[in-house]
Amino acid sequence: WGKYDKALGYYLDALKVMKETNNAFGSAVAYMNIGNLHYYYREDYNLALQYYTKGYELFKELKNIPAQISALKNIGLVHHNLKEYEKAINIFDEALLLANDIGDKSGKASVLNQLGLAYLRLGKQNEALRNCEESLEINLASGNLQETGYTYSNIAIIYGEMRNYDQSISFHLMSIDIYSKISAKKEESDSYLQVSKIFEKIGDLDNALKSYKNGVEIKDSLFNEKSNKQISELETKYKTQEKEKELAKQDAQIARQDAQILKEQSFRYFAYVAIGFILLLTFVFYNRYRLKKKANIELEARNYEIMEQKTEIEAQRDEIERQRDVVTSQKRAITDSITYASRIQKAILPQHSLIKSIVPESFILYMPRDIVSGDYYWASKFGDEVIIAAADCTGHGVPGGFLSMLGVTFLHEIVNKMEKLDAAEILNQLRTNVMTSLHQTGREKETKDGMDIALCIINKKTHKVQYAGAYNPLVIIREKSGGTPYEQARIIESDTHILSEVKADKMPIAIHIRKTKVPFIRHDIQLQKGDKLYIFSDGYVDQFGGAKGRKFMSKAFKKLLLELQDKTMSEQKETLHKTIVEWMGNYEQIDDILIVGMEL
């Protein structure tokens, strides 16, 4: 009704009650409602951010992941409206990770839409399009017409920014078709007005005018509907007030009649009460005698029932103890089996002594989350060339462990058959083998399991390195006096060193939308003596901890690597391990951690 101060008062009263009754979930919901009021109606984004953050922290304590996703999306939208697009993207990425963890496709689609718009504001049109297309695929599969129309509209805007006007018009028209079907008139009007501008840009003034007229007509009809509704509400309110006045008159007349009747009946009631009181005393004395006799009989029956219950409870206790022993025995057997699987996994992975013999100045920080790990490393030597890989399989624990052993086996097989080593071709063949083994054809509901990997082939004679990656990048650090290691990389500098991050291809070793036949890219880099190389999984940077319970993040990880350059490789490993353990504190490790460091 537009009475925002009154709404805020009720929300604050509700929050007070929730806190007094220690209702954490209710408090979180109240925080989110107050945040919505400041965001949508008052447009006080900073105040909205404070309340959204409080709500999110309570949902996190309660481990309510769907609510966390919703809260993170709201926080990301605030940063988006404050034009803090990088912050918004980080928040949306965090929400996307949670949605993937619990398989929340609807939440994932909604977050991907917001990610696309944030990337568009940063001028990253391809990233924006990729996220919105992934959202569209989920919405089409679920049949969510409202979200599908919204996503069509976003994709149309992105194509408009890219000056691909034909595609922009096509997606605008698809969004209009959906909005028309579900009677979303405001959105239909907005899409008509947007496509009118596109037609005008390409010089199609006839269609531009038609689209503009359609948009304005729908907008006018919305205004008329709203006006008619307000008039109807005023008429109803007037009729209700008149009816209430008439009822008040009738109530007053009835009250006068009731008073007269009450006066006449008062005397009769007094006589009845006196007679009733005498009868009541008689009944009470008789009832006491009857109840005492009944209580004695029930007491004897209760004593017998208590003895039977005691016998039954003792039998139940014995059964619970027996079941507990069975569960304990089963748990021990399962744990023993997983521990044995861990020994097999460790036996398959290369020994640290083998890697040290190939690259003396190196380290491997390997911290499985469970007994067996979904992260794995692999190394081999062919003449002057050394192959080093670090991979992260889907999941962790036993499922990840099976995939890791499959990956190690395939790498041995692929490399042993190659006459000339090629990093990109190794990943192409590895992807084919994984898809074949897991029967991945791209059909709906089939497994999408696979792995991310960074693979390097180092020629120790020429100091040249080949690198190819599936999501996992390569980091090279060199002293400033030696110049930039790789011009195409993302550069970060300290006072003494330069860090180059060579980006991986954004596709996994598995089936992938539209990219299964796209080959991996090989990067050839000339190294210098003293250069340090790092490949790793995402477990270290994604770990929650610190004072605010946030992720360690990639930026802090790269800064830490730059700070470690005066240390030996073994000292770097020790510092990296100590830092992440202190960061985690009382938080649980959420994923396997793997970092491989090498110095030429």
N, C-alpha and C positions, 0 to 999 in steps of 0.2 A: 504493500500500500504506500510505499515511499516514506514510512515513518521510521527512518533508520536509527534515530536516537532511542526510540522505544524498543526496537528490535535488539539493539546493543545492550540495553538494560536487562532484558530477559536473558540474553546469552550470558552476561556476566553473573546474574543470579544463579543460572544453571551451573556455571563453572564453580561458583562458591559451594553449592550443594554437593557437586561431584568431589571436590577436594575434601569437604568435611566427612564424607562417607568413604573416602579412600577409593573412589571409583576411577581408576587410571584411564580406562577406555573411554568412559563418559567425559572425563576431563579433556582427553585428546580430541574427541569429536567437537566439544565446545570450542576449543582453540581453533580448530579448522573452520567452524561456522563464523567465528569472529573474524578470522583471516579473510574468508569469502566476502563478508560485509565490507571490509576495508578495501579489498581488491576490486570487486565488481561495481560497488555502488558509490564509494567515496573516492576511489582511485588513489588511495594513500598506500602506495606500494611498499614503502619501507615498514610501515606498521603491519601491513598484511604479512610481510616476510617474517617479522618477529613471532607472530601467532602461528603461522604455518610451521616454523622451525620447532616451536614448543610442542605442537601436536605430533610432528614427525618423531621427536626424541622419545615421547611417551609410547607411540606405536612401536618404536624400535625396542624399548625395554620390554614391551609385551610380546615381542617377536611376531607381530601381526604383519606379515609381509604384504598382502594385498593393500592394507591401509597405508603401509610405508610407500608403496608404489604411487598411490593416489596423492599422498602428501608431497613426495619428491616432485611429482609432475606440477603441482601447484607452486612449489618453490622455484622450479625451473621457469615457469611462466612469469613469475615476478621478475627474475633476473632478465628475462627476455624483454619485458616492458621497460625495465631500467636501462636497456641497451647494453647489458653486460652479457653479451652473447657467448663468450668463452665459458663463463661460469654456468650459464644455462645449459650448455652442451655437456659439461662435466656432470651436472645434476641429472640430466636426462640419461646419460650413459649409466649412472648408478641405478636409476630406476629400471633401465632396460636389462641390466644384469640380474636384478631381483626377479623381473618378470620371466626371464629365461629360466632361472633356477626353479620356479614353481610351475612353469608351463602356462603362464597366464597370457594367452594369445591376444585377448581383447585389450588388456593393459599394454602389452608390447606394441600393438598396432597404434594405439593412441599416443604412446611415447615416441614412436618412430615418426609420426606426423609432426610432433612438436620439434623433434630433432631436425627434421627437414627444413622447417621454417627458420630455425636458428642458424643453420648452415647457410641458408639463402641470404640472411641479413649480413653474414660475413663475406658474401660474394663467392662462396664455395658451392656453385650451382650443381656440379656433378654429385657431390656428397648429399646435397639437399634432395636431388632427384632419386638417388639410390635408396635413401631412407623412406621417402614417400612411396616409392614403388614396392618396397618390401611390406609397408603398411597396407597398401592396396591389395596385395596378394592375400594377406591374412583376412582382410575385411570381405573380399569376394568369397573366400572359402567359408566364412562364418555366416554370410548373408546379411550382414549388418548394413542396411541401406543408408542410414543416417551418416555413419562413419565413412562409407564408400563414397557418398556424395561429397563429403568434406575433403576426402583425399583426392578425388578427381579435381576439385577446385584448386587445391594446393599445387598439384602437378601442372595444372593449366597455368598458374601464376609463374611457376618455375620456368616452364617452356617460354612464357612471355618474356621473362628476364633474359633467357638465352637467345631471344629473337627467332625462335623456331615457332613462327606464328601459326602455321598450319596445325601443328600438334597442340598448341595452346587453345586454338578454337575448338578442336576436336574434343579435348578434355573438358572445356567449359560446357559444351553442348551435352556431354554425358552427365555432368553434374546437374545441369538444368533438368534433364530427363528424370533423374532420380528425385530431385527436390519436388518436382511436379507430382510424382507418384505418391510421395509421403506427405504432401501438402505443407512442406517447409517453405512458406511463402517468402519470409525475409531472406533466406539463403538463395531461393530461386531469383528474387529481385536483384540481389547482389551479383549473382553470376551473370545475369543478363547485362547489367551495367558494365561488368568487367569485360565481357566478350565484345560489347559495343566499342570499347576503347581499342581492342585489338583490330576489329574490322576497320576502324578509322585509321589506324596506323598503316594498314596495307592498302588503303585507298578504296575499300569496298564501302562506300558511303551509304548505299541502299540498305545493306544488311546492318550497318552501324546504326542507322536511324530506326530500323525495325526492332533491333535488340534493345535500344534505348527506350523506345515506346513501351515495349513489353515490360521492362524493368520498372518504369515509372507507374504503369497501370497496376501492376501487382503491389507496388509500394502504396499507391493510393487506396487500393482495396483493403490493405492491412489497416490503414488509418481509419477507413470507414467502419471496419469491423470493431476496432477498438472504441470508436465513438459510440456505435450502437450498443456495445456492451456496457459502457459507462452510463448511457441513458437508461438502459434496462435496469441497471443496479440502482440508480436514483429512484426510478418508479417503484421498484420493489421495497426500497427503504421507506418511501413515503407511505405506501400501503401498509407496511408493517407497523409504522408508528400510529396510524389511524386505528388499526386493529387492536393495538396495545391499549389505547385510550378507552375503547369500547369495553374491552375485557376488564379494565380497572373499575369502570362504573358498575359492571355486573358483580364484580367481587365485593364491592362496598355494600351493595344491596343484600347479597347473600350473607355477609358478615352480620348485618343487623338482624336478619331473620334467625341466624344461628344463635345469637345472644339471647333472644326471647325464648327460643326453644330450650336453651340451656338452663335458663332461670326456672322454667316450669318443671324441668326434669330433676333439678337439684334435690328437692324434697324426697321424691321417690327413690333416688339413688341412695340417700342417707339411710332410709329404712332397709333397703336391700343390703347395704354394707353391714349393718348391725347383725342381720340374720346370717349373712355370709361369714362374718367373723366367728360367730359361735360354731357354725358348722366346720370352719377351718381348724379350730382348736381340737375339735373331736377327731378330725381326719389326721392331724399331725401326731397326736398321741398314739393312734392305732398304727400309723405308718412307721413310726420309730420302732415299735415292737417287731413289725414284719421285716423291716430292713435289717435289724440286728440278727434275726434268725437266718436271713438270706446270706448275710456277710460271713457268718460262721461256716456255712456250707461252701461258699466260694473260696474261703481261705484254705480249706482242706484241698479243694480241687487245684488251687494255684500252687500249693506246695508240691503236689504230684507233677504238675506241668513243668515247674522249675527243674525238678529232677530229670525229666525227659529232655528238656532243652540243654541241660548241662552235658548229658550223654551225647546229644547230637553235636554240640559245639566241639567236644573233644574229638569226635570222629572227623569233623570238618578240618580241625587243626592238623590232625594226622595226615589227611589227604593233601592239604596245602603244603605241608613239609615235604611230602613225597613228590608233588609236582615241582616244588622249588629245586629239589635234588635233581630231577630230570632235566629242568631248564639249565641248571648249572652245568650238568654233564654235557648237554648239547652245545652250550656256549663254549665250553672248553674245547670240544671237538672241532667246532667251526673255527675258533681262534687258532688252534693247532694247524688246521688245514691252510688257513690264510698265511700263517707264519711260514709254513713249508713252501707256499707259493712265493713268498717274499724271498726265500733262499734261492728258488729257481730263477726269479727275476734278477737277483743280484749276480747269479752265475752267468746269465746271458749278457748282462751289461759289461762293457769293457772294464778291466781292472784299472784302478788309479795308477798303478805302477806302469801299466802299458802306455797310458796317456802321457805320463811323466817321461817315459823313454822316447816318445814321439815328439812332445813339446815340453822340454824340461821346465821352463818357466810358465807354469799354468796352475789352475786350481779348479775344482768342481765343488760348488756349494749345492748339496743335494738334501732336501728336507721334505720327505713324503708326509702328507697329512695323515694318512692311515698306514697300516702295516705294509701294504703294497702301494705302488705309486702309478699315477697316470702320466707323469713326466718321465722322460728317459733321455740319456745321452748316448752317443755312439761315436767311435773313432776307428780309423784304419789308416794304413800307410801303403802307398804304391810308388815305389821308387823315390823320387824327390818330392812327391806330392803327398800331403797329409789331408785326410777328410775328417772334419769335426762337425757333429750335429747336436742340436738341443731341441727336443720336441715336447709338446704338450697335448696329450690325448683327451678326447671327450670324457669328462667325468674324472673321478679319482677312485681310490680303493680298488676293489676286485675288477669292476668293468674297465677302468682305466688301465689296470695292470695287464689285462688280456690284450688290449689294443697296443700297449707299449711293446710287449713281446712280439706281437705281429709286425710292428714297425721295424724292430731290430732285425727280425728274420728277413723281411723284404729288402732292407738296405744291404745286408750281406749278399743276397741273391742278385740284386740289380748291379751293384758295383763290381762284383766278381765277373759279370758277363760283359762289362763295357771295355772296349778296346781303348777308348780315349775318354777320360773323365770330363763330365760336363755337369755343373751343379744344377742348372735348370732342368736338364733332361732326366736327372736322377729323380727330381720331384715330380716330373710328368709321369714317369713310370711308376713311382710310388703311389701316386693318386689312382692310376689305373688299377694297380694291384689291390688297393684298399677297396675301391668300388666293386671290383669283381668278387673279392672274398666276402664282402658284406652284402652282396646282391643288391647294390644301389642302382636303381634305374630312373629315379626321379618321380616315382609314383607317390601319391598322397599316403601318409601314415607309415611309410616304410622308414627304417632307421636312417638317420642323418649323421651317425657317428663318424668320427675321423680324427684328424690331428692337425695342429699348427706346428711349424718347424722352421728353424733357421739352419742352413747347411753351408759350410765353407770348405773350399778346396784350396790349401795353401801350398804353393811351390816354394820349398825352403831354399832352393838354389837361386831363383829369380826374385823372390819376395813378392810375387804376384798372388792375389787371392781372387778366386771366383766365389760369389755369394748369390744364393737364391733363397727366398723365404716365402712361407705361407703364413701370413699375419705376424710372424715373429721377426723383428728387425735385427740388424747387425750394428753394433756400436764400435767405432774406432777412435782411439784417443792418441794424440801425437803432441809432442812438444811444439810450442809456437814457432820456434826457430826453423822447424822442418816444413812449415806451410800447411795448407789445408789438405787432409788426406783424400777427400772425395768431393768434388765441386757440386755434384747433384744431390748431396745429402743435406739434411737439416743440421745447421751448425750451432753449437753452444760453446762459449769460451770462458776460461778462467784467466787469471793473471799469467799463468805459465803454459797452459795446455789448450788444445782445440779438440772438442768432441764432435764427431760426425755420426749422425744416425742415418743409416742406409735403410730406407723404407722397404717393407716386404709387400708382396702382392696381397690384395685384400680378398683372398679366397683360400679355403682350407684344402687339406689333403682328404677329400671326400666329395660326394655329390654336392653341387652348388648351383643356385639359380642362374641360368644363362652363361655361366662361366666354366662349365665342366670341360669344354673343348678349347678354352683359352690357355695357351702355354704359359708357363712361368717365365719370368724375366731373369736373365743372368747379368750380374753386375761384375765387371772386371776392374780391379783396383790395384794400383801399384803401391806397395807398402815400403816402409823404411825400417831399418834396424831400430829397435826400441819402441816401435808402435805396439799398442795393446788392443786386443780384440775381445769383445764380450758378446755372447749370445745367451738367451735366457727365455724362460716362460713368463707368463703374466702373474704368477703366484706372489712374487715379492711386491710388485707395485699395487696389487689389488688387496693386500692384507689390511684389515681394519685394526686400529689401535690409536695410541696417542691419547692426549687429554680429552679430545672431543669425539673419539671413536670413529675417525674418518679413515679413508684409504691412504696408504703411503704415497701413492701417485708416481707417475713416470718422471715428472719434473724433479721431485726430490731425489729419486733414484739416480738420475743422471748427474745431479749436483754432487751427490755422495761419491760417485765414481770419480769425478774430477778431483775431489778432495783427497782421494786415496792414492794419487799418482806418485807420491814420494815414498810409498811402501812397496815391499816385495809382494809377489802374488800370494804367497801363503799368509802374509799379514793382512792383505786385502780380504781374503776369505774370512779370516778371523773377525775382522771389523764388520764385514757385511752380516755375518751370523749374529754377532753381539747386538748390532743395531736393530735387526728385525725382531730379535727375541725381546729386547727392551721395549720396542714399539708395540708389540702385541700385548705385553703386560698380562692382564687377566682375560683378554679376548682369546677366543679359540682360533686356531689356524684354520682358514676357510678353504685352502687349496694347496696342492703340492707346490714346492718352491725349487727352482733349478736355475743356477747361474754357472756358466763356463767362462773362465777368463784365461787369456793366452798372451804372452809377450814374445815378439820375434827376437 
